[in-house]
Each structure stands twice: as C-alpha cells, then as structure tokens.
C-alpha cells in the first residue's frame, strides 16, 4: 500500500505493518500555524489510532520560541497544564523524504471536543461545514513570499539579527539566471514537496528585496489546502536549515525590505462540483454569488483582520506602495487592491485576498476569509464600486479601511459579533487574550530607532 491510498485507520495500520514502521511523526498545528509534535513509537501510535493520545492545549498559548502568552484557561496558574485528547487523522499521512522508510510517515492530529474551541484546524472545519450546509464546496490556494539568507538560526542570533547576509546582492524579479544558479535549493524544495504531496504551481524570485522568493501552491479543496500550506511552511524551513541556510516567513524583517505576503485564492463550487463564481451574462463574468462573496469580505475583514495579521510585526507590512493593502477595496486584476477579482474561465475564476502576511496561520486566514465571503452570500451584500487604477492614491471610505494598528485590530476582533458567531466566544476570548499579551510585551520594549532618536539629545 502507498501512503496516498490511506483513507482510514485500518489503511494506516496496514501501511505500518507492510513497512515494519518503528516510529511515526505526529504533529498538531498551533495558533501560529507552527507544527508541534514528536516521534511516536509504533505500539503507542497504533493505540492512538483507536483512542487518541494526550497533548497539552497550552500550546495554543505559545508564541514562537515558546514565549507563554497570558491566556486565562490555558496558561494561567489555575490550569495545572493538563493534557487533552487529540485524535489521529489518518488521511493526512505523508512521507518525509530524508527519513528512512521505517520512520518516514508523518500524520496530522487534532484536538477533539475538549480542545476544539482553540484548535485552528477544527475551526476551519467548522466554517467548511457551514459552507456545505449552504450548498457550497470551498477551494483555496495559498501563495507565500519568504526571505532566504546565507545564515543559520545561530549566526543570525549572534549578529543580533542585523546585517544578515542575503543569498543575492540585488533584487531580481523572476530573473532566470538567479534560478539556475541556485537550482540545487529549488530542487531540494520541489522534491521535498513532491514527496510530501504538496503540489506546487510556481516557484520564483520575487521583487520585494534581495533574496525574496515566492511559492504558489496549487489549489485544493477545503482543509487539504490549509494542511498543504502548513506542511509547506514547516518543511520549506527545514529544507533551508538542512542546507545551512535560514528561510523566514516573518511578515517584514527589515525597514529596507518589503513585506512577505501570504495571499489566499478562493472559489466556490456547488455540491456537484460545478463552479459558481462565473456567469457569462454578467458584467465581467462575475456571478451574483461571487459579487456577494466580495461584498462579505469587504464588510467583515476589517473586523477579523487579526486572523490574517496575528502579530505586532504583521502591521509593519501594511505600508502604501509595497503591495500590501491598507483598505478592502476590490478590483479586477488590480494588485493594489486587497481583493483582486481574477476573471476568465469558469474553472479559473476566483478572488484573491492580498491581506494575509506569510506569518498568518493558514487555517485561520482561510477560515476567516471563507466565513466573511459566506456571510456576504447569506445577506446578499453588494460590494463597493470597483477600484480602477492605483488604490493607494484614491480616497477610501472609512468603512473600507483596515485597522491601522495591532491594538486597534485586537479591539475590533474582540467586539465583533460576527467573529463570536462564526468562531465561538471561547476561541475569540482565547485568541484576543494571546494577542493582547503579545502587544503588552512588545509595547514595553525599547527599539533601536528610539535609542537613535532620543538617547543623546533628550
């Protein structure tokens, strides 16, 4: 049996027996979309297929580098930091290319009823289920920009994260010479994703700063798209580090660099699989369903921006003229708008949301954009007039503007009735508490810019 044939627990047991597997890698996505897991011995894993196993929900209160955020019920002194049961999702099994065959299986897990209020994967599943009740199947594709350095994690830290050596001296958007010079990196990346069944549509040099790359994933249905995105981010970083390089999805790592985006593409089909965004009799081929979907995104994304920009650093990317939106304007084939309507054939017609950064959790960015679009369809929300030309140079109504600061986004999300109805009060409370904890911490830190401006002459 091959790993792509696994559909249930019995299939996975059969695969393990046939390959005489001794350990399986299990992984759970946290709030950041970081995969946390371990090698699990064969006997324990076989038991977990039937009964699950324990993982502590406190991981949903961790920032990268394991800073514990102040989240009541998850990380406060009264919790006791217990385990909660996670269940194995057998159909997510993949193969890690550099592990031997008796230890190369990788499987996702998810919290069940005890932890589903906080689990990003369970949250997306909830929104996808709502789409199904409305008669839709959701399809998504993610694309990520990222920085590649001739550094290691240790060398970057030793330099104080300053004067990091890029892999190239200048920008070079899609310059083929650059691609061929480092074809060994591209080969490692693409071969890894092929082995792990994460289909890539394009990989190329980007324009934002020297050493910026972009990878577009092929579209997939529902939660598979989110799984692929999280697996891509984790194993792309692993590919680079195994080569002695550092790959970062940080939203914006330098004042001299553009941001790293994590754009998402979305379309809907009916339950029989027919696309519903295209109507040749409508202006621009945009169906009523697609138009209402855009209207819902415009109305609700300012309230739930926090899902798409989850860190204080995320907001350093929302600067005019570096291809990061500052409002929810929409336009056809317009990359200065937040919502880009890509029209054409019924099969390819979709909406691109250009708001998420590469640092966003794909489960949350996809859940948020899908929920907002469905809201628009439910309530037949008409979008604003289409933006033609450079959106940064045009006056935008206040209702279409995105929150300008991390703090403002936190407050909007915490007060959003839409967020509470879609994602549940427990999740909203938990997510807001974690983001407030991060905002308080960074608010008190002294930056280099402050020292330069105020130290001598204040």
C-alpha positions as CSV (number, residue, x, y, z in Angstrom):
1,X,0.0,0.0,0.0
2,X,1.1,3.6,-0.7
3,X,0.6,6.5,1.6
4,X,-1.7,8.3,-0.8
5,X,-4.1,5.4,-0.7
6,X,-4.7,5.7,3.1
7,X,-8.3,6.7,3.8
8,X,-8.9,5.4,7.3
9,X,-7.3,3.9,10.4
10,X,-7.3,0.4,9.0
11,X,-5.5,1.5,5.9
12,X,-2.8,3.2,8.1
13,X,-2.4,0.1,10.2
14,X,-1.9,-1.9,7.1
15,X,0.7,0.5,5.7
16,X,2.6,0.5,9.1
17,X,2.6,-3.3,9.1
18,X,3.8,-3.6,5.5
19,X,6.7,-1.3,6.1
20,X,7.6,-2.5,9.5
21,X,7.4,1.1,10.8
22,X,9.0,1.6,14.2
23,X,8.2,5.3,14.7
24,X,5.7,7.8,13.2
25,X,5.9,11.6,13.3
26,X,2.7,13.2,14.7
27,X,2.1,16.9,14.5
28,X,-0.5,19.4,15.7
29,X,-0.7,23.0,14.3
30,X,-0.7,25.7,17.0
31,X,-2.1,29.2,16.8
32,X,0.8,30.5,14.7
33,X,0.5,27.5,12.3
34,X,3.7,26.1,13.7
35,X,3.6,22.3,13.7
36,X,4.3,20.8,17.1
37,X,4.8,17.1,17.5
38,X,7.1,14.2,18.1
39,X,8.3,10.8,17.0
40,X,5.8,8.2,18.4
41,X,6.7,4.5,18.8
42,X,4.7,2.1,16.7
43,X,2.8,0.5,19.6
44,X,1.8,3.7,21.1
45,X,0.7,5.1,17.7
46,X,-1.4,2.0,16.9
47,X,-3.2,2.5,20.2
48,X,-3.7,6.2,19.5
49,X,-5.5,5.3,16.2
50,X,-8.3,4.0,18.3
51,X,-8.2,6.1,21.5
52,X,-6.2,9.2,20.7
53,X,-3.4,10.5,23.0
54,X,-2.7,13.5,25.2
55,X,-1.3,16.8,24.1
56,X,-1.5,19.9,26.3
57,X,-3.7,22.7,25.0
58,X,-1.2,25.2,26.4
59,X,0.5,25.0,23.0
60,X,-2.3,27.4,21.9
61,X,-0.9,30.0,24.3
62,X,2.7,29.8,22.9
63,X,4.3,32.3,20.6
64,X,7.3,31.1,18.5
65,X,10.4,30.4,20.8
66,X,7.8,29.2,23.4
67,X,7.1,32.6,25.0
68,X,4.0,31.7,27.1
69,X,1.3,34.3,26.4
70,X,-1.1,35.2,29.2
71,X,-4.3,33.3,28.2
72,X,-6.8,32.5,31.0
73,X,-7.8,28.9,31.0
74,X,-4.7,27.8,29.0
75,X,-1.6,29.3,30.6
76,X,-2.7,30.9,34.0
77,X,-1.7,29.5,37.4
78,X,-5.1,27.8,37.9
79,X,-5.0,25.4,34.8
80,X,-2.5,22.8,36.0
81,X,-1.4,22.5,32.4
82,X,-3.3,19.2,31.7
83,X,-3.3,17.1,28.6
84,X,-6.4,17.0,26.3
85,X,-7.0,14.1,23.9
86,X,-6.1,14.6,20.3
87,X,-7.2,12.3,17.5
88,X,-5.1,11.0,14.6
89,X,-6.3,12.0,11.1
90,X,-5.2,9.0,9.0
91,X,-5.9,10.5,5.6
92,X,-3.3,13.3,6.3
93,X,-0.4,10.8,6.2
94,X,2.6,12.0,4.2
95,X,6.2,10.8,3.8
96,X,9.2,12.8,5.0
97,X,11.9,12.4,2.2
98,X,15.0,12.4,4.4
99,X,13.8,9.8,6.9
100,X,14.2,6.0,6.3
101,X,11.2,4.1,5.2
102,X,10.6,2.6,8.6
103,X,10.4,6.0,10.2
104,X,9.2,8.4,7.4
105,X,5.5,8.6,8.0
106,X,4.1,12.0,9.0
107,X,0.5,12.3,10.3
108,X,-1.6,15.3,11.5
109,X,-3.6,15.2,14.7
110,X,-6.3,17.5,16.0
111,X,-7.9,18.1,19.4
112,X,-11.4,16.7,19.7
113,X,-14.3,18.1,21.8
114,X,-12.0,19.0,24.7
115,X,-9.8,21.4,22.7
116,X,-11.8,22.1,19.5
117,X,-12.7,25.6,20.7
118,X,-9.0,26.6,20.4
119,X,-7.8,24.3,17.6
120,X,-7.2,26.2,14.3
121,X,-7.8,23.1,12.3
122,X,-11.1,22.3,14.0
123,X,-12.1,26.0,13.5
124,X,-11.6,25.8,9.7
125,X,-13.6,22.5,9.6
126,X,-16.5,24.3,11.3
127,X,-16.6,27.0,8.6
128,X,-16.3,24.5,5.8
129,X,-19.2,22.6,7.3
130,X,-21.3,25.7,7.2
131,X,-20.4,26.2,3.5
132,X,-21.7,22.7,2.9
133,X,-25.0,23.4,4.5
134,X,-25.3,26.4,2.2
135,X,-24.7,24.2,-0.8
136,X,-21.0,25.0,-1.4
137,X,-17.6,23.3,-1.5
138,X,-14.7,25.7,-0.9
139,X,-11.5,25.6,-2.9
140,X,-8.3,27.5,-1.9
141,X,-4.7,28.1,-2.9
142,X,-2.1,29.8,-0.9
143,X,1.0,31.6,-2.1
144,X,3.9,32.6,0.2
145,X,6.7,35.1,-0.1
146,X,9.7,34.5,2.1
147,X,13.3,35.5,2.8
148,X,16.3,33.2,2.2
149,X,19.6,34.1,4.0
150,X,23.1,32.7,3.9
151,X,22.8,32.4,7.7
152,X,21.8,29.8,10.2
153,X,19.5,30.4,13.2
154,X,22.5,30.6,15.4
155,X,24.6,33.0,13.2
156,X,21.6,35.3,12.9
157,X,21.2,35.4,16.6
158,X,24.9,36.1,17.2
159,X,24.6,39.0,14.8
160,X,21.7,40.4,16.8
161,X,19.6,39.9,13.7
162,X,21.4,42.8,12.0
163,X,23.5,42.8,8.8
164,X,22.1,39.4,7.7
165,X,23.7,38.1,4.5
166,X,21.2,37.7,1.7
167,X,21.6,34.9,-0.9
168,X,21.9,37.6,-3.6
169,X,23.2,41.2,-3.7
170,X,20.3,42.8,-5.6
171,X,16.6,42.3,-6.4
172,X,15.9,40.2,-9.4
173,X,12.2,39.5,-10.1
174,X,11.9,36.2,-11.9
175,X,15.5,36.5,-13.3
176,X,16.2,33.1,-14.7
177,X,19.9,33.3,-14.1
178,X,19.3,33.5,-10.4
179,X,17.0,30.5,-10.6
180,X,19.6,28.4,-12.4
181,X,22.5,29.5,-10.1
182,X,20.6,28.1,-7.1
183,X,18.8,25.3,-8.8
184,X,20.0,23.0,-6.1
185,X,17.9,24.8,-3.5
186,X,14.9,24.8,-5.7
187,X,15.4,21.1,-6.4
188,X,15.5,20.3,-2.7
189,X,12.4,22.3,-2.1
190,X,10.4,21.0,-5.0
191,X,11.5,17.3,-4.5
192,X,10.5,17.6,-0.8
193,X,7.1,18.9,-1.6
194,X,6.6,16.3,-4.3
195,X,7.4,13.6,-1.8
196,X,5.0,15.1,0.8
197,X,2.2,15.5,-1.8
198,X,2.1,19.3,-1.5
199,X,1.5,20.3,-5.2
200,X,3.4,23.5,-6.2
201,X,2.2,25.7,-9.1
202,X,5.2,28.1,-9.3
203,X,8.4,28.9,-7.5
204,X,10.4,32.1,-8.5
205,X,12.5,35.1,-7.4
206,X,10.4,38.0,-6.0
207,X,10.7,41.7,-6.2
208,X,10.5,42.9,-2.6
209,X,14.1,42.7,-1.6
210,X,17.3,40.8,-2.4
211,X,16.8,37.1,-1.5
212,X,13.0,37.2,-1.5
213,X,11.3,34.2,-3.1
214,X,7.7,33.2,-3.7
215,X,6.0,29.8,-4.0
216,X,2.4,29.3,-5.1
217,X,0.6,26.2,-4.1
218,X,-1.9,24.5,-6.4
219,X,-5.5,24.8,-5.3
220,X,-7.1,22.1,-3.2
221,X,-10.4,21.5,-1.7
222,X,-11.2,22.6,1.8
223,X,-9.0,21.7,4.7
224,X,-6.5,19.9,2.4
225,X,-5.4,23.4,1.2
226,X,-4.7,24.5,4.7
227,X,-2.9,21.3,5.6
228,X,-0.7,21.7,2.5
229,X,0.1,25.3,3.4
230,X,1.2,24.5,6.9
231,X,3.2,21.5,5.8
232,X,4.9,23.7,3.1
233,X,5.9,26.3,5.6
234,X,7.3,23.9,8.1
235,X,9.2,21.7,5.6
236,X,10.4,24.6,3.5
237,X,12.2,26.0,6.6
238,X,13.5,22.5,7.3
239,X,14.9,22.2,3.7
240,X,16.8,25.5,4.1
241,X,18.2,24.7,7.6
242,X,19.3,21.3,6.5
243,X,21.3,23.2,3.8
244,X,22.8,25.6,6.4
245,X,20.5,28.5,5.3
246,X,17.8,30.4,7.1
247,X,14.3,30.8,5.5
248,X,11.8,33.1,7.1
249,X,8.1,33.8,6.6
250,X,8.2,36.8,9.0
251,X,5.8,39.5,7.7
252,X,8.5,42.2,7.5
253,X,12.0,41.7,8.7
254,X,13.7,44.9,7.7
255,X,12.9,48.6,7.3
256,X,14.6,48.4,3.9
257,X,12.6,45.4,2.7
258,X,9.0,45.0,1.5
259,X,6.8,42.6,3.4
260,X,6.3,38.8,2.9
261,X,2.7,38.1,1.9
262,X,0.6,35.0,2.3
263,X,-2.1,35.7,-0.2
264,X,-5.1,33.3,-0.5
265,X,-7.1,32.5,-3.6
266,X,-10.7,31.4,-3.1
267,X,-13.5,30.0,-5.2
268,X,-16.8,28.1,-4.5
269,X,-18.4,25.2,-6.3
270,X,-21.8,23.6,-5.8
271,X,-22.1,20.2,-4.2
272,X,-21.9,18.5,-7.6
273,X,-18.6,20.3,-8.3
274,X,-19.7,23.0,-10.8
275,X,-18.1,26.4,-10.3
276,X,-20.4,29.2,-9.1
277,X,-18.3,32.3,-9.4
278,X,-18.6,32.6,-13.2
279,X,-21.6,33.9,-15.1
280,X,-21.0,34.9,-18.8
281,X,-24.2,37.0,-18.8
282,X,-23.0,39.3,-16.0
283,X,-20.6,42.2,-16.2
284,X,-17.0,41.0,-16.2
285,X,-18.4,37.4,-16.0
286,X,-18.8,37.9,-12.2
287,X,-21.8,36.0,-10.9
288,X,-24.1,37.2,-8.2
289,X,-22.6,34.7,-5.8
290,X,-19.1,36.0,-6.5
291,X,-20.2,39.6,-6.1
292,X,-21.9,38.9,-2.8
293,X,-18.8,37.0,-1.7
294,X,-16.7,40.1,-2.4
295,X,-19.2,42.2,-0.5
296,X,-19.0,40.0,2.5
297,X,-15.2,40.2,2.5
298,X,-15.3,43.9,2.4
299,X,-17.8,44.2,5.2
300,X,-16.2,41.7,7.6
301,X,-12.5,41.6,7.0
302,X,-11.8,44.9,8.9
303,X,-13.5,43.2,12.0
304,X,-11.4,40.0,11.7
305,X,-8.1,41.3,10.4
306,X,-6.5,39.8,13.5
307,X,-6.9,36.3,12.0
308,X,-5.0,37.4,8.9
309,X,-2.4,39.6,10.7
310,X,-1.9,37.9,14.0
311,X,1.3,39.5,15.3
312,X,2.5,43.0,16.0
313,X,5.1,42.7,13.3
314,X,2.3,41.9,10.8
315,X,1.3,45.5,10.8
316,X,4.7,46.7,9.7
317,X,3.8,45.3,6.3
318,X,0.7,47.4,5.8
319,X,2.5,50.3,4.2
320,X,1.4,52.0,0.9
321,X,3.3,51.2,-2.3
322,X,4.9,47.9,-1.1
323,X,2.0,45.8,-2.4
324,X,0.3,45.3,0.9
325,X,-3.3,46.7,1.1
326,X,-4.5,49.3,3.6
327,X,-8.2,49.0,2.8
328,X,-10.6,46.4,1.5
329,X,-11.0,47.9,-1.9
330,X,-11.6,45.5,-4.8
331,X,-10.8,45.5,-8.5
332,X,-10.4,43.2,-11.4
333,X,-6.8,42.2,-12.0
334,X,-5.7,45.0,-9.7
335,X,-2.8,44.2,-7.4
336,X,-3.1,47.5,-5.5
337,X,-6.4,46.4,-4.0
338,X,-6.9,44.0,-1.2
339,X,-9.4,41.9,-3.1
340,X,-8.4,41.0,-6.7
341,X,-11.1,39.5,-8.8
342,X,-9.5,37.2,-11.3
343,X,-11.9,36.6,-14.1
344,X,-11.7,34.2,-17.1
345,X,-13.0,30.7,-17.5
346,X,-15.5,29.2,-15.0
347,X,-12.8,26.8,-13.7
348,X,-10.2,29.5,-13.0
349,X,-12.4,32.4,-11.8
350,X,-11.6,33.3,-8.2
351,X,-11.0,36.0,-5.6
352,X,-7.5,36.7,-4.3
353,X,-7.3,38.2,-0.9
354,X,-4.0,40.0,-0.6
355,X,-4.3,41.0,3.1
356,X,-2.7,38.0,4.9
357,X,1.0,38.0,5.6
358,X,3.2,35.0,5.3
359,X,3.2,34.8,9.1
360,X,-0.5,34.2,9.3
361,X,-1.8,30.7,10.3
362,X,-3.3,29.3,7.1
363,X,-6.2,27.6,8.9
364,X,-7.2,30.9,10.4
365,X,-6.7,33.0,7.3
366,X,-8.7,30.6,5.2
367,X,-11.4,30.2,7.8
368,X,-11.7,33.9,8.2
369,X,-11.9,34.8,4.5
370,X,-14.3,31.9,3.8
371,X,-16.6,32.9,6.7
372,X,-16.7,36.5,5.6
373,X,-17.5,35.5,2.0
374,X,-20.3,33.2,3.1
375,X,-21.7,36.0,5.2
376,X,-21.9,38.2,2.1
377,X,-23.7,35.4,0.2
378,X,-26.2,34.8,3.1
379,X,-27.0,38.5,3.4
380,X,-26.7,39.4,-0.3
381,X,-24.2,42.2,0.4
382,X,-23.3,44.3,-2.5
383,X,-19.6,45.4,-2.8
384,X,-18.4,48.9,-3.2
385,X,-17.8,50.3,-6.7
386,X,-14.8,48.7,-8.3
387,X,-11.5,50.4,-7.9
388,X,-9.8,51.2,-11.1
389,X,-6.1,52.3,-11.1
390,X,-3.8,52.7,-8.1
391,X,-5.9,52.1,-4.9
392,X,-3.2,53.7,-2.8
393,X,-3.8,57.1,-4.5
394,X,-7.6,57.1,-4.1
395,X,-9.7,58.3,-1.2
396,X,-11.3,55.3,0.6
397,X,-14.4,55.5,2.7
398,X,-13.8,54.9,6.4
399,X,-15.8,51.7,6.4
400,X,-13.4,50.1,3.9
401,X,-10.2,51.0,5.8
402,X,-8.4,48.3,7.7
403,X,-7.3,48.9,11.3
404,X,-4.0,50.7,11.3
405,X,-2.5,49.2,14.4
406,X,-2.3,45.8,16.2
407,X,-4.1,47.2,19.2
408,X,-7.0,48.5,17.0
409,X,-7.3,45.2,15.3
410,X,-7.4,43.4,18.6
411,X,-10.2,45.6,19.8
412,X,-12.3,45.2,16.6
413,X,-12.0,41.5,16.8
414,X,-12.8,41.3,20.5
415,X,-16.0,43.3,19.9
416,X,-17.1,41.6,16.7
417,X,-20.4,39.8,16.9
418,X,-19.6,38.2,13.6
419,X,-16.4,36.7,15.0
420,X,-18.2,35.4,18.1
421,X,-21.0,33.8,16.0
422,X,-18.7,32.2,13.4
423,X,-15.7,31.1,15.6
424,X,-17.3,30.9,19.0
425,X,-16.8,33.1,22.1
426,X,-14.2,30.7,23.7
427,X,-12.0,31.0,20.6
428,X,-12.4,34.8,20.4
429,X,-11.6,35.2,24.1
430,X,-8.6,32.9,23.9
431,X,-7.2,34.5,20.7
432,X,-7.7,38.0,21.9
433,X,-6.0,37.2,25.2
434,X,-3.0,35.9,23.5
435,X,-2.7,38.8,21.1
436,X,-3.1,41.3,24.0
437,X,-0.4,39.6,25.9
438,X,2.0,39.9,22.9
439,X,1.0,43.6,22.4
440,X,1.7,44.4,26.1
441,X,5.1,42.7,25.9
442,X,6.3,44.5,22.8
443,X,4.8,47.8,23.9
444,X,7.4,48.0,26.7
445,X,10.5,47.0,24.6
446,X,13.0,49.7,23.6
447,X,13.8,49.8,19.9
448,X,17.0,50.8,18.1
449,X,15.1,53.7,16.5
450,X,14.1,55.1,19.9
451,X,17.7,55.0,21.1
452,X,19.0,56.7,18.0
453,X,16.4,59.5,18.2
454,X,16.3,60.2,21.9
455,X,19.3,58.9,23.8
456,X,21.8,61.7,23.1
457,X,19.6,64.8,22.9
458,X,16.6,64.1,25.1
